[in-house]
Amino acid sequence: MRNIGTDSSTCANVNKNVASGRKTNDVDAITATNVDVSAGTGGEESAVLVNVGGRGDAIVFSDEVESVPSLDEESDDDDDEDSWNSESEDEEEDVDEEFDELFAERLRILADCRALKNLAEAFLHPEQPVKAIPTTFGRNYFDRPSAPAVMDDEDADEEAEILEDVENLKKAARAYLHPEVGVRVEDTTLFGRNYFERPSAPEVETFEEAEERAKILAEAATLKKLAVDYMHPEVGVRKVDGEMFGRNYFNRYSAPETEEDEFADERAEILAEAVALKKSAVAYLHPEVGVCSEDATLFGRNYFERASAPDVESMEEAEEKAKILAEAAALKHLARDYMHPEV
């Protein structure tokens, strides 16, 4: 068994031309150099380093140098390997180009996403400070020379307190002048019973019913006033507005003649005497009617309670009679209202 140990070797022609990671030495360039292997193994034999182009170096012994075959001709395996390497290199180049394009596109997309994210954060969170690069600088918008004057913190706080007081006073005045407006609860923990909607509260009309009722009463009052004016033209016209004026109905040119003051006074005296006589006759014919005293100093004897007075009705009969007369008076009053709606 042979042991080979190469402590050092000297090659006259080592592979110098390198292309695509392959050694391209000439096929015919074969250099054999004697290598002393006795130092490593202690033997007397010497090795020969043979440089084979395209396949690397080979070490053979001196007794086998003559038996190395000729390397002038290349085998078919070398041709196949070279063609496969060229095709694989083309494919690798195409793959590398596609990968570079995809990688660049991905970087651009990520940069756009990052810019959009920063813009959205700045829009949604304006309270966050602006992160500036130390090399960037700019002018403060609020401290610029042309900026409007601003108030101090003390003045701003005092102005805010004054405006708040004014707002509270305005709210109190509105609540006092418009009690019909509902109370707006600003705190959900506040609660209380509504005075107007309590269970024992009387029924109230709605706004629509109240407005309709007011319209009906206004129309009824207008119709009543028109009927009174038509049935009683002698009643004077009451001026509501000092700027209103018109012609006197009784002093118009086509008005009938009227009595003079003297005739009118005499007529009034005659009518007064007639009323007095009528009253005396009624008192004589109806002694049961009580005397109406117009003067507190007047007094006299009771006609019905005198000793010679006839018998009088009992209380039950008098009450029954009074009820009958009261019903008759009520019916009379109702008939008068029905027959004379203008009154």
C-alpha positions as CSV (number, residue, x, y, z in Angstrom):
1,M,0.0,0.0,0.0
2,R,1.3,3.4,-1.0
3,N,1.1,6.5,1.2
4,I,1.2,9.9,-0.4
5,G,2.0,13.0,1.5
6,T,2.7,16.4,-0.2
7,D,4.2,19.0,2.2
8,S,4.9,21.3,-0.7
9,S,4.5,21.3,-4.4
10,T,5.9,23.4,-7.2
11,C,4.0,23.7,-10.4
12,A,5.5,25.4,-13.4
13,N,2.1,26.1,-15.0
14,V,-0.8,26.6,-12.7
15,N,-4.3,27.5,-14.0
16,K,-4.2,31.2,-14.7
17,N,-7.2,31.8,-17.0
18,V,-10.5,31.6,-15.2
19,A,-13.9,32.1,-17.0
20,S,-17.3,31.6,-15.3
21,G,-15.7,29.7,-12.5
22,R,-14.1,27.1,-14.7
23,K,-10.5,26.4,-15.4
24,T,-9.7,26.9,-19.1
25,N,-6.2,25.5,-19.5
26,D,-5.0,24.1,-22.8
27,V,-5.7,20.5,-23.2
28,D,-2.2,19.9,-24.5
29,A,-0.6,21.7,-21.6
30,I,0.4,19.0,-19.3
31,T,3.2,19.7,-16.9
32,A,4.7,17.0,-14.7
33,T,6.7,18.0,-11.7
34,N,8.4,15.7,-9.4
35,V,7.2,15.9,-5.8
36,D,9.2,14.6,-3.0
37,V,6.9,12.5,-0.9
38,S,9.6,10.8,1.1
39,A,9.3,13.3,3.9
40,G,5.8,12.4,4.7
41,T,6.0,8.7,4.2
42,G,9.6,7.9,4.5
43,G,9.6,6.1,1.1
44,E,11.9,6.6,-1.9
45,E,9.2,7.1,-4.5
46,S,8.5,10.4,-6.3
47,A,5.1,11.7,-7.5
48,V,4.3,13.6,-10.7
49,L,1.7,16.5,-10.7
50,V,0.0,16.5,-14.1
51,N,-2.0,19.7,-15.1
52,V,-5.0,18.6,-17.1
53,G,-6.9,21.4,-18.9
54,G,-10.6,21.6,-18.1
55,R,-10.5,18.8,-15.5
56,G,-8.1,20.0,-12.8
57,D,-4.8,18.5,-11.7
58,A,-3.9,14.9,-11.3
59,I,-1.1,13.3,-9.4
60,V,0.5,10.1,-10.7
61,F,3.6,8.2,-9.7
62,S,6.8,8.1,-11.8
63,D,6.2,4.6,-12.8
64,E,2.8,5.5,-14.1
65,V,3.6,8.6,-16.1
66,E,4.1,6.8,-19.3
67,S,0.8,5.0,-18.9
68,V,-1.3,8.4,-18.9
69,P,-3.6,8.4,-21.9
70,S,-3.5,11.2,-24.5
71,L,-5.7,14.2,-23.7
72,D,-5.7,15.8,-27.2
73,E,-9.3,14.7,-27.8
74,E,-12.3,15.9,-25.7
75,S,-15.2,13.7,-24.9
76,D,-18.8,14.3,-25.7
77,D,-19.5,14.8,-22.0
78,D,-17.7,18.1,-22.0
79,D,-19.8,19.4,-24.9
80,D,-23.0,18.5,-23.1
81,E,-21.8,20.1,-19.9
82,D,-20.9,23.4,-21.7
83,S,-24.2,23.7,-23.4
84,W,-26.1,23.0,-20.2
85,N,-24.1,25.6,-18.4
86,S,-24.8,28.2,-21.0
87,E,-28.6,27.5,-20.9
88,S,-28.7,27.6,-17.2
89,E,-26.8,30.9,-17.1
90,D,-29.3,32.4,-19.5
91,E,-32.2,31.2,-17.4
92,E,-30.6,32.5,-14.3
93,E,-30.1,35.9,-15.9
94,D,-33.8,36.1,-16.9
95,V,-34.9,35.0,-13.5
96,D,-32.7,37.7,-11.9
97,E,-34.1,40.4,-14.1
98,E,-37.7,39.4,-13.2
99,F,-36.8,39.2,-9.6
100,D,-35.2,42.7,-9.7
101,E,-38.3,44.2,-11.3
102,L,-40.7,42.6,-8.8
103,F,-38.5,43.7,-5.9
104,A,-38.4,47.3,-7.2
105,E,-42.2,47.3,-7.7
106,R,-42.7,45.9,-4.2
107,L,-40.5,48.7,-2.8
108,R,-42.5,51.4,-4.6
109,I,-45.8,49.9,-3.3
110,L,-44.5,49.8,0.3
111,A,-43.3,53.4,0.0
112,D,-46.7,54.6,-1.2
113,C,-48.5,52.6,1.6
114,R,-46.1,54.2,4.1
115,A,-46.8,57.7,2.8
116,L,-50.6,57.1,2.8
117,K,-50.4,55.7,6.4
118,N,-48.5,58.8,7.5
119,L,-51.0,61.1,5.9
120,A,-54.0,59.3,7.4
121,E,-52.4,59.4,10.9
122,A,-51.7,63.1,10.5
123,F,-55.3,63.8,9.4
124,L,-57.0,61.7,12.2
125,H,-54.7,62.7,15.0
126,P,-53.9,66.4,14.6
127,E,-53.0,66.6,18.3
128,Q,-49.8,64.6,17.7
129,P,-46.7,66.7,17.2
130,V,-45.0,66.8,13.9
131,K,-41.9,64.6,13.7
132,A,-39.4,66.7,11.9
133,I,-35.9,65.7,10.7
134,P,-33.2,67.7,12.5
135,T,-32.0,69.0,9.2
136,T,-35.3,70.5,8.4
137,F,-36.5,73.9,9.8
138,G,-39.3,76.4,9.1
139,R,-41.1,79.4,10.4
140,N,-43.8,79.2,13.0
141,Y,-47.1,80.2,11.5
142,F,-48.5,81.7,14.7
143,D,-45.4,83.7,15.6
144,R,-44.8,85.2,12.2
145,P,-44.6,89.0,12.0
146,S,-47.8,89.2,10.0
147,A,-49.8,87.0,12.4
148,P,-52.8,88.6,14.2
149,A,-52.5,89.6,17.8
150,V,-53.5,86.9,20.3
151,M,-54.7,87.1,23.8
152,D,-52.8,86.0,26.9
153,D,-54.0,82.9,28.8
154,E,-55.4,85.1,31.6
155,D,-57.4,87.3,29.2
156,A,-58.7,84.2,27.3
157,D,-59.8,82.5,30.5
158,E,-61.6,85.6,31.7
159,E,-63.3,86.0,28.3
160,A,-64.4,82.4,28.4
161,E,-65.9,82.9,31.9
162,I,-67.8,86.0,30.8
163,L,-69.2,84.3,27.8
164,E,-70.2,81.3,29.9
165,D,-72.0,83.7,32.4
166,V,-73.8,85.4,29.5
167,E,-74.9,82.1,28.1
168,N,-76.3,81.0,31.5
169,L,-78.2,84.3,31.9
170,K,-79.6,84.0,28.4
171,K,-80.7,80.4,29.1
172,A,-82.4,81.5,32.4
173,A,-84.2,84.4,30.7
174,R,-85.5,82.1,27.9
175,A,-86.7,79.6,30.4
176,Y,-88.5,82.3,32.3
177,L,-90.2,83.9,29.3
178,H,-91.0,80.6,27.6
179,P,-92.2,78.1,30.2
180,E,-94.0,76.1,27.5
181,V,-90.6,74.9,26.1
182,G,-89.7,71.6,27.6
183,V,-86.8,71.2,29.9
184,R,-83.7,69.8,28.1
185,V,-81.9,67.3,30.3
186,E,-78.2,67.7,29.9
187,D,-77.2,65.1,32.5
188,T,-78.7,61.6,32.1
189,T,-78.5,61.1,35.9
190,L,-81.0,63.9,36.5
191,F,-84.6,63.0,36.7
192,G,-87.8,64.4,38.2
193,R,-91.6,64.4,37.8
194,N,-93.3,66.7,35.3
195,Y,-95.9,68.8,37.0
196,F,-98.2,69.1,34.0
197,E,-97.9,65.3,33.1
198,R,-98.4,63.9,36.6
199,P,-101.2,61.3,37.0
200,S,-103.4,63.7,39.0
201,A,-103.0,66.6,36.5
202,P,-106.2,67.7,34.8
203,E,-106.6,67.0,31.1
204,V,-105.3,69.8,28.9
205,E,-106.0,70.6,25.3
206,T,-103.4,70.1,22.6
207,F,-102.0,73.1,20.7
208,E,-104.1,72.3,17.6
209,E,-107.3,72.1,19.7
210,A,-106.5,75.3,21.6
211,E,-105.8,77.2,18.3
212,E,-109.0,75.9,16.8
213,R,-111.0,76.9,19.8
214,A,-109.5,80.4,19.8
215,K,-110.4,80.8,16.1
216,I,-114.0,79.7,16.8
217,L,-114.4,82.1,19.8
218,A,-112.9,85.0,17.7
219,E,-115.4,84.4,14.9
220,A,-118.3,84.1,17.4
221,A,-117.3,87.4,19.0
222,T,-117.2,89.1,15.6
223,L,-120.6,87.8,14.6
224,K,-122.1,88.9,17.9
225,K,-120.7,92.4,17.5
226,L,-122.0,92.6,13.9
227,A,-125.5,91.5,15.0
228,V,-125.6,94.0,17.9
229,D,-124.6,96.8,15.6
230,Y,-127.3,95.8,13.1
231,M,-130.1,95.4,15.7
232,H,-129.2,98.5,17.8
233,P,-128.0,101.3,15.5
234,E,-128.7,103.8,18.2
235,V,-125.7,102.6,20.2
236,G,-122.8,104.8,19.7
237,V,-119.7,103.6,17.9
238,R,-116.7,103.1,20.2
239,K,-113.5,104.3,18.7
240,V,-110.8,101.8,19.2
241,D,-108.1,103.8,17.4
242,G,-107.8,107.5,17.7
243,E,-106.9,107.7,14.0
244,M,-110.2,106.2,13.0
245,F,-113.1,108.5,12.0
246,G,-116.3,108.4,10.1
247,R,-119.7,110.0,9.4
248,N,-122.4,110.2,12.1
249,Y,-125.3,108.0,11.2
250,F,-127.9,110.2,13.0
251,N,-126.5,113.5,11.7
252,R,-126.3,112.6,8.1
253,Y,-128.1,114.6,5.5
254,S,-130.6,111.7,4.7
255,A,-131.4,111.1,8.4
256,P,-135.0,111.6,9.6
257,E,-135.9,114.6,11.7
258,T,-135.3,114.4,15.4
259,E,-137.0,116.0,18.4
260,E,-135.7,119.1,20.0
261,D,-134.4,119.1,23.5
262,E,-137.5,120.7,25.0
263,F,-139.8,118.1,23.4
264,A,-137.5,115.4,24.5
265,D,-137.5,116.5,28.1
266,E,-141.3,116.8,28.2
267,R,-141.6,113.3,26.7
268,A,-139.2,111.9,29.3
269,E,-141.3,113.4,32.1
270,I,-144.5,111.9,30.7
271,L,-142.9,108.5,30.4
272,A,-141.6,108.8,34.0
273,E,-145.1,109.6,35.3
274,A,-146.5,106.7,33.3
275,V,-144.0,104.3,34.9
276,A,-144.9,105.5,38.3
277,L,-148.6,105.0,37.7
278,K,-147.9,101.5,36.4
279,K,-145.9,100.7,39.4
280,S,-148.7,101.9,41.7
281,A,-151.2,99.8,39.8
282,V,-149.1,96.7,40.0
283,A,-148.6,97.2,43.7
284,Y,-152.4,97.5,44.2
285,L,-153.3,94.5,42.1
286,H,-150.5,92.3,43.4
287,P,-150.2,92.9,47.1
288,E,-148.3,89.6,47.5
289,V,-145.2,91.1,45.9
290,G,-142.8,92.4,48.5
291,V,-142.0,96.0,48.9
292,C,-138.5,97.0,47.7
293,S,-137.1,99.5,50.1
294,E,-134.9,102.0,48.4
295,D,-134.2,104.0,51.5
296,A,-132.9,102.4,54.7
297,T,-134.6,105.0,56.8
298,L,-138.0,103.9,55.6
299,F,-140.0,101.6,57.9
300,G,-143.6,100.6,58.4
301,R,-146.0,97.8,59.5
302,N,-146.0,94.5,57.7
303,Y,-149.2,94.3,55.7
304,F,-149.3,90.5,55.6
305,E,-148.6,89.9,59.3
306,R,-151.2,92.4,60.7
307,A,-153.8,91.0,63.0
308,S,-156.6,91.3,60.4
309,A,-154.5,89.6,57.6
310,P,-155.9,86.5,55.9
311,D,-154.3,83.2,56.2
312,V,-151.1,82.6,54.3
313,E,-149.6,79.6,52.7
314,S,-147.3,77.2,54.5
315,M,-143.6,76.9,53.8
316,E,-143.9,73.7,51.8
317,E,-146.5,75.3,49.5
318,A,-144.5,78.5,49.2
319,E,-141.4,76.5,48.2
320,E,-143.2,74.4,45.7
321,K,-144.8,77.5,44.2
322,A,-141.4,79.2,44.1
323,K,-139.9,76.2,42.2
324,I,-142.7,76.3,39.7
325,L,-142.2,80.0,39.1
326,A,-138.4,79.6,38.9
327,E,-138.8,76.9,36.2
328,A,-141.3,79.1,34.4
329,A,-138.9,82.0,34.5
330,A,-136.1,79.8,33.2
331,L,-138.2,78.6,30.3
332,K,-139.2,82.2,29.6
333,H,-135.5,83.2,29.6
334,L,-134.6,80.3,27.3
335,A,-137.4,81.2,24.9
336,R,-136.3,84.8,24.8
337,D,-132.7,83.8,24.0
338,Y,-133.9,81.5,21.3
339,M,-136.2,84.1,19.7
340,H,-133.7,87.0,20.1
341,P,-130.2,85.7,19.4
342,E,-129.0,89.2,18.6
343,V,-129.4,90.3,22.3
